[in-house]
């Protein structure tokens, strides 16, 4: 009986979602709050799964069979999540509560299944339907343990794709899937992922949401995603690839040039030799962090932090091409009070430059946070993470040893350029 119930749930979730189908995405403002039945009709565009949007539009990657195999596992778990969403509201409510109860708004799917045996039963049935060799495994968790690998071994988690001040966990959740929809087929899409919304009448409707839309949705977007064991409570600084207050305002330090120079570092050119995106353009993201110290002579830390980011879309035909793209990374204009932002390269102490870090990676806005870089404050090292699907989707520098930006080695003299060729090329120029 359970298998029949699951089959009916999947039919409801995937085959009957498109009763309000429209041909193209609407341009009206997307809703910020409320259940579907209270929203204006043109707020979302709805699609029929299997005809408008197919599995291949979500999962297929002929250039990377290993990622496609990984995607199929994520999709099976998404189907399990949809079954819970459609037919087990109490379990779904518990899942939202468990996610929200963690420090980082993310919860192990394996732990949740062990605490709720019905989840194991649902997932076992779905995995048996989806994978021909499932009989070789003890259960779906055994299948995950032996197959949930890509560049490294991952643990499946469930998290909110739209963490932010607008999120209201008391509202009806929506179910999202961790796949960007084929942008060659849907040319008006830009990093859109599928989202299923309960219609208030026991059914669901399929729509597509990108990051700007997600920021306007207060309802939790619950999504299965890969991460590392223990990430529920691990301490790190999340980077949302957006400007962080205070704003960039020029200031006059008041100290004479003999005491220190107001220098800055700029990114000038770059190229990437790898395409990490299954579809659409590569979302190359540059991020940095800087800490303020008053004077390097006494290493008097103020522990005042500023982060910054820049993003550049790179077409697949431009992979391997050197791109002119200049912006300032570290500059005295990043700070107002309480003191001067310094890149004192004439007499830069190691303690001071360890407060700066810089990294470049492939952003996936809906994914979990993964290590990008480490920077130091007066209390010690702290980790900064950005959103990307796989650990190895970084460009510069390797997060395993990206411990600060070493000015003394990379840009030791005025007007010097540091070039790195690890995954293409990047040029960082010191200006005086």
C-alpha positions as CSV (number, residue, x, y, z in Angstrom):
1,X,0.0,0.0,0.0
2,X,2.8,2.4,0.8
3,X,4.4,1.9,-2.6
4,X,1.0,2.7,-4.2
5,X,0.7,5.8,-2.1
6,X,4.1,7.0,-3.0
7,X,3.4,6.4,-6.7
8,X,0.3,8.4,-6.4
9,X,2.2,11.2,-4.6
10,X,4.8,11.3,-7.3
11,X,2.1,11.5,-10.0
12,X,0.5,14.4,-8.1
13,X,3.9,16.1,-7.7
14,X,5.4,15.7,-11.1
15,X,2.7,14.9,-13.7
16,X,-0.2,17.1,-12.6
17,X,1.6,20.2,-11.7
18,X,0.9,22.2,-14.8
19,X,-2.8,23.0,-14.7
20,X,-2.1,26.7,-14.9
21,X,0.7,26.5,-17.6
22,X,1.8,29.7,-19.3
23,X,4.2,29.8,-22.2
24,X,6.7,32.4,-20.9
25,X,7.8,33.8,-17.6
26,X,5.7,36.7,-16.4
27,X,7.4,40.0,-15.7
28,X,5.2,41.1,-12.8
29,X,6.5,41.4,-9.3
30,X,6.9,38.1,-7.5
31,X,5.2,37.6,-4.2
32,X,7.0,38.2,-1.0
33,X,4.7,36.5,1.4
34,X,1.7,34.2,1.7
35,X,0.4,30.9,0.5
36,X,-0.2,30.3,-3.2
37,X,-3.9,30.7,-3.0
38,X,-3.5,34.2,-1.7
39,X,-1.1,35.3,-4.4
40,X,-2.0,37.1,-7.6
41,X,-2.3,34.7,-10.5
42,X,0.4,36.0,-12.7
43,X,3.0,36.0,-10.0
44,X,4.6,32.8,-11.1
45,X,4.7,30.8,-14.3
46,X,3.7,27.2,-14.0
47,X,5.0,24.3,-16.1
48,X,4.1,20.6,-16.6
49,X,6.9,18.3,-15.6
50,X,7.7,15.8,-18.3
51,X,6.5,17.9,-21.2
52,X,7.5,21.6,-20.5
53,X,10.4,20.8,-18.2
54,X,11.9,17.3,-18.4
55,X,14.3,15.4,-16.2
56,X,17.0,15.9,-18.9
57,X,16.5,19.7,-18.5
58,X,17.6,19.3,-14.9
59,X,20.0,16.4,-14.8
60,X,21.7,15.7,-18.1
61,X,25.4,16.5,-18.5
62,X,26.9,14.6,-21.5
63,X,30.2,16.4,-20.8
64,X,30.4,15.1,-17.3
65,X,28.8,11.7,-16.7
66,X,30.0,11.7,-13.1
67,X,28.0,14.9,-12.3
68,X,25.0,13.5,-14.1
69,X,25.1,10.3,-12.0
70,X,25.4,12.6,-8.9
71,X,22.4,14.6,-10.1
72,X,20.3,11.5,-10.4
73,X,20.9,10.7,-6.7
74,X,19.9,14.3,-5.7
75,X,16.8,14.0,-7.8
76,X,15.8,10.7,-6.2
77,X,16.1,12.4,-2.8
78,X,14.1,15.4,-4.1
79,X,11.3,13.0,-5.1
80,X,11.4,11.7,-1.5
81,X,11.1,15.2,-0.2
82,X,8.2,15.9,-2.5
83,X,6.4,12.7,-1.2
84,X,6.8,14.0,2.4
85,X,5.7,17.5,1.3
86,X,2.5,16.2,-0.4
87,X,1.4,13.4,1.9
88,X,3.1,13.8,5.3
89,X,2.6,17.4,6.5
90,X,3.6,16.7,10.1
91,X,6.9,15.2,9.0
92,X,7.5,18.2,6.7
93,X,6.8,20.6,9.5
94,X,9.2,18.8,11.7
95,X,11.9,19.0,9.0
96,X,11.5,22.8,8.7
97,X,11.7,23.1,12.4
98,X,14.9,20.9,12.6
99,X,16.5,23.0,9.8
100,X,15.6,26.2,11.5
101,X,16.9,25.0,14.9
102,X,20.5,24.7,13.7
103,X,23.1,27.4,13.6
104,X,23.5,27.4,9.8
105,X,19.9,26.5,8.9
106,X,20.9,23.1,7.4
107,X,20.1,19.6,8.7
108,X,21.4,16.1,7.8
109,X,18.9,14.2,5.8
110,X,20.4,10.9,7.2
111,X,19.8,12.1,10.8
112,X,16.3,13.2,10.0
113,X,15.5,9.8,8.4
114,X,16.8,7.9,11.4
115,X,14.6,10.0,13.7
116,X,11.6,9.6,11.4
117,X,11.4,5.9,10.2
118,X,8.7,6.8,7.6
119,X,11.3,8.8,5.7
120,X,13.5,5.7,5.3
121,X,10.5,3.7,4.0
122,X,9.7,6.4,1.5
123,X,13.2,6.8,0.3
124,X,13.8,3.0,0.0
125,X,10.8,2.7,-2.3
126,X,11.8,5.6,-4.5
127,X,15.4,4.5,-4.8
128,X,14.2,1.0,-5.7
129,X,12.1,2.6,-8.5
130,X,14.9,4.8,-9.7
131,X,18.0,2.6,-9.6
132,X,18.2,-0.8,-11.3
133,X,21.0,-2.0,-9.0
134,X,19.3,-0.9,-5.8
135,X,18.8,-4.6,-4.7
136,X,22.6,-4.8,-4.2
137,X,22.4,-2.4,-1.3
138,X,20.9,-2.8,2.2
139,X,18.8,0.4,1.9
140,X,18.9,3.9,0.5
141,X,21.4,5.1,3.1
142,X,23.8,2.3,2.1
143,X,23.3,3.4,-1.5
144,X,24.2,7.0,-0.5
145,X,27.2,5.9,1.5
146,X,28.7,4.1,-1.5
147,X,27.7,6.4,-4.3
148,X,27.3,10.0,-3.1
149,X,30.7,11.0,-4.4
150,X,32.0,13.5,-6.9
151,X,35.3,15.2,-6.2
152,X,35.0,14.1,-2.7
153,X,32.5,12.2,-0.5
154,X,29.5,14.2,0.6
155,X,26.6,13.9,3.0
156,X,23.1,14.8,1.9
157,X,21.6,17.7,3.8
158,X,18.4,19.7,3.6
159,X,18.6,23.5,3.9
160,X,16.8,26.7,3.1
161,X,17.9,28.1,-0.3
162,X,16.7,31.6,0.7
163,X,18.3,32.4,4.0
164,X,17.8,36.0,4.9
165,X,15.9,38.6,6.9
166,X,12.7,38.0,4.9
167,X,12.5,34.3,5.6
168,X,9.5,33.3,7.7
169,X,9.5,29.6,8.8
170,X,5.9,29.9,9.9
171,X,4.7,30.2,6.3
172,X,4.0,27.3,4.0
173,X,7.3,25.8,2.8
174,X,8.1,25.2,-0.9
175,X,10.3,22.4,-2.2
176,X,13.2,23.3,-4.6
177,X,15.6,21.1,-6.4
178,X,19.4,21.7,-6.7
179,X,19.6,21.9,-10.5
180,X,19.8,24.9,-12.9
181,X,17.2,24.4,-15.7
182,X,18.6,24.0,-19.2
183,X,19.3,27.6,-20.4
184,X,19.9,26.6,-24.0
185,X,16.2,25.4,-24.1
186,X,14.8,28.2,-21.8
187,X,16.7,31.2,-23.1
188,X,14.9,33.6,-20.7
189,X,16.2,31.7,-17.7
190,X,19.3,32.7,-15.7
191,X,20.3,30.3,-12.9
192,X,16.6,29.3,-12.4
193,X,15.9,26.1,-10.4
194,X,12.6,24.2,-10.2
195,X,10.3,24.9,-7.2
196,X,7.1,23.0,-6.3
197,X,4.4,25.0,-4.5
198,X,1.4,23.6,-2.6
199,X,-1.7,25.0,-4.1
200,X,-3.8,24.8,-1.0
201,X,-6.0,22.0,-2.4
202,X,-3.8,19.0,-1.9
203,X,-1.8,19.4,-5.1
204,X,1.4,21.1,-6.2
205,X,2.4,23.4,-9.1
206,X,5.9,23.5,-10.7
207,X,7.5,26.9,-11.3
208,X,11.1,28.2,-11.7
209,X,12.9,30.6,-9.5
210,X,16.3,32.4,-9.6
211,X,18.2,34.2,-6.9
212,X,16.5,37.7,-7.3
213,X,13.1,36.0,-7.2
214,X,14.1,33.9,-4.1
215,X,15.0,37.1,-2.2
216,X,11.4,38.2,-2.6
217,X,10.0,35.0,-1.3
218,X,9.4,34.7,2.5
219,X,8.3,31.1,2.4
220,X,11.2,28.6,3.1
221,X,12.6,27.1,0.0
222,X,13.5,23.6,1.2
223,X,16.1,21.9,-0.9
224,X,18.3,18.8,-0.8
225,X,22.0,19.6,-1.2
226,X,25.4,18.1,-0.7
227,X,27.7,19.3,2.1
228,X,30.3,18.1,4.5
229,X,29.6,16.2,7.7
230,X,29.1,18.4,10.7
231,X,28.2,21.6,8.9
232,X,25.0,22.2,10.9
233,X,26.9,23.8,13.7
234,X,30.3,24.6,12.3
235,X,31.5,28.2,12.8
236,X,32.3,30.2,9.7
237,X,31.5,33.5,8.0
238,X,29.0,33.1,5.1
239,X,29.6,35.3,2.1
240,X,26.4,36.2,0.1
241,X,28.4,37.8,-2.8
242,X,26.8,41.2,-2.1
243,X,28.2,44.5,-0.9
244,X,28.3,44.7,2.9
245,X,27.8,47.9,4.9
246,X,29.4,50.3,5.6
247,X,29.5,51.7,2.1
248,X,32.7,52.7,0.3
249,X,33.3,56.3,1.3
250,X,36.6,58.1,0.6
251,X,38.3,59.4,3.7
252,X,41.4,61.3,4.7
253,X,43.6,59.5,7.1
254,X,45.5,62.6,8.3
255,X,48.8,60.7,8.6
256,X,51.7,62.0,6.5
257,X,53.1,59.7,3.7
258,X,56.2,59.2,5.7
259,X,54.2,57.2,8.2
260,X,52.4,55.0,5.7
261,X,51.1,54.8,2.1
262,X,47.6,54.6,0.9
263,X,48.1,51.8,-1.6
264,X,45.6,49.4,-3.1
265,X,45.3,46.2,-5.0
266,X,43.4,45.7,-8.2
267,X,42.2,42.7,-10.2
268,X,43.0,43.6,-13.9
269,X,42.7,40.5,-16.1
270,X,41.6,36.9,-15.8
271,X,40.7,33.7,-17.6
272,X,39.3,30.4,-16.6
273,X,40.3,27.1,-18.2
274,X,37.4,25.0,-16.7
275,X,33.7,25.1,-17.3
276,X,31.9,24.1,-14.1
277,X,28.4,25.0,-15.2
278,X,26.2,22.2,-16.7
279,X,24.2,24.8,-18.5
280,X,24.3,28.6,-19.1
281,X,27.2,30.9,-18.4
282,X,29.9,30.4,-15.7
283,X,29.1,32.6,-12.7
284,X,32.7,33.6,-11.8
285,X,32.7,35.2,-8.4
286,X,35.5,37.2,-6.8
287,X,35.3,37.8,-3.0
288,X,37.6,39.3,-0.5
289,X,37.8,40.2,3.2
290,X,39.9,42.9,4.9
291,X,40.4,43.8,8.6
292,X,41.4,47.2,9.9
293,X,44.5,47.8,12.0
294,X,45.5,51.2,13.1
295,X,49.2,51.1,12.7
296,X,51.5,48.3,11.7
297,X,54.1,49.6,14.1
298,X,52.3,48.4,17.1
299,X,49.9,45.9,15.4
300,X,46.9,47.5,17.2
301,X,44.0,45.6,15.9
302,X,40.6,47.2,15.5
303,X,38.9,44.0,14.2
304,X,36.7,46.0,11.9
305,X,35.8,43.9,8.9
306,X,34.8,44.7,5.4
307,X,33.9,42.2,2.7
308,X,33.4,42.8,-1.0
309,X,32.5,40.9,-4.2
310,X,32.4,41.1,-7.9
311,X,30.8,38.8,-10.4
312,X,31.4,38.1,-14.1
313,X,29.4,35.8,-16.3
314,X,31.6,33.9,-18.8
315,X,30.1,32.4,-21.9
316,X,31.2,28.8,-22.7
317,X,32.9,30.1,-25.9
318,X,35.1,32.4,-23.7
319,X,36.6,29.6,-21.6
320,X,40.4,29.9,-22.0
321,X,40.3,33.5,-23.2
322,X,42.0,36.3,-21.3
323,X,39.3,38.8,-20.2
324,X,39.9,42.5,-19.3
325,X,38.0,43.0,-16.0
326,X,39.4,45.5,-13.6
327,X,38.2,46.5,-10.1
328,X,39.7,47.5,-6.8
329,X,40.0,44.8,-4.1
330,X,41.8,46.4,-1.2
331,X,41.7,50.2,-0.9
332,X,41.8,52.8,1.9
333,X,38.4,54.0,0.6
334,X,36.8,50.8,2.0
335,X,36.7,52.3,5.5
336,X,35.5,55.4,7.2
337,X,36.1,55.4,10.9
338,X,37.4,54.2,13.4
339,X,40.7,54.5,11.6
340,X,42.7,54.1,8.5
341,X,42.6,51.1,6.2
342,X,46.2,50.3,5.5
343,X,48.1,48.2,3.0
344,X,51.5,49.2,4.3
345,X,53.7,47.4,1.9
346,X,56.8,49.3,2.7
347,X,57.0,47.7,6.1
348,X,54.1,45.3,6.1
349,X,54.1,42.9,9.0
350,X,52.9,39.3,8.6
351,X,50.3,39.8,11.3
352,X,48.8,42.7,9.3
353,X,48.6,41.0,5.9
354,X,47.1,37.9,7.4
355,X,44.0,40.0,7.9
356,X,43.4,40.1,4.2
357,X,42.2,37.3,1.9
358,X,40.9,36.9,-1.6
359,X,39.3,34.0,-3.5
360,X,37.5,33.2,-6.8
361,X,35.0,30.4,-7.4
362,X,32.0,29.2,-9.3
363,X,28.9,30.5,-7.5
364,X,25.7,28.4,-7.2
365,X,23.3,30.6,-5.3
366,X,21.1,27.7,-4.1
367,X,24.0,25.5,-2.9
368,X,25.5,25.0,0.6
369,X,28.5,27.1,1.8
370,X,31.9,25.6,1.1
371,X,35.4,26.9,2.1
372,X,36.9,29.7,0.1
373,X,39.5,31.4,2.3
374,X,40.8,32.1,5.8
375,X,41.8,35.4,7.3
376,X,43.1,36.4,10.7
377,X,41.8,38.7,13.4
378,X,43.1,39.5,16.8
379,X,41.7,36.2,18.2
380,X,43.0,33.9,15.4
381,X,42.0,32.5,12.1
382,X,38.5,32.5,10.8
383,X,36.9,30.8,7.8
384,X,35.0,32.4,5.0
385,X,32.7,30.3,2.8
386,X,30.8,30.9,-0.4
387,X,27.9,29.0,-2.1
388,X,29.0,26.5,-4.7
389,X,27.9,22.9,-5.7
390,X,31.2,21.1,-5.4
391,X,34.3,21.7,-3.4
392,X,36.6,21.7,-6.5
393,X,34.7,24.5,-8.2
394,X,37.2,27.1,-7.3
395,X,39.5,29.1,-9.6
396,X,41.8,31.1,-7.3
397,X,43.1,30.1,-4.8
398,X,42.9,26.5,-3.5
399,X,40.7,26.8,-0.4
400,X,42.8,24.1,1.3
401,X,45.6,26.6,1.8
402,X,44.2,30.0,0.9
403,X,45.3,31.5,4.2
404,X,45.4,35.2,3.7
405,X,46.8,37.3,0.8
406,X,50.5,37.3,1.1
407,X,51.4,40.8,-0.2
408,X,55.1,40.5,0.8
409,X,55.5,37.5,-1.6
410,X,53.0,38.3,-4.3
411,X,53.3,42.1,-4.7
412,X,56.6,43.0,-2.9
413,X,57.3,46.2,-4.8
414,X,55.3,49.2,-5.9
415,X,53.4,48.8,-9.2
416,X,54.1,45.1,-9.2
417,X,51.7,42.5,-10.8
418,X,51.1,39.1,-9.4
419,X,50.1,36.4,-11.9
420,X,48.8,33.0,-11.1
421,X,48.1,30.3,-13.7
422,X,46.6,27.5,-11.6
423,X,43.3,27.2,-13.4
424,X,43.7,29.8,-16.1
425,X,45.2,33.1,-15.3
426,X,44.6,36.0,-12.9
427,X,46.5,39.3,-12.6
428,X,46.5,41.3,-9.4
429,X,48.3,44.7,-9.6
430,X,49.6,46.8,-6.7
431,X,49.1,50.5,-7.1
432,X,50.7,53.3,-5.1
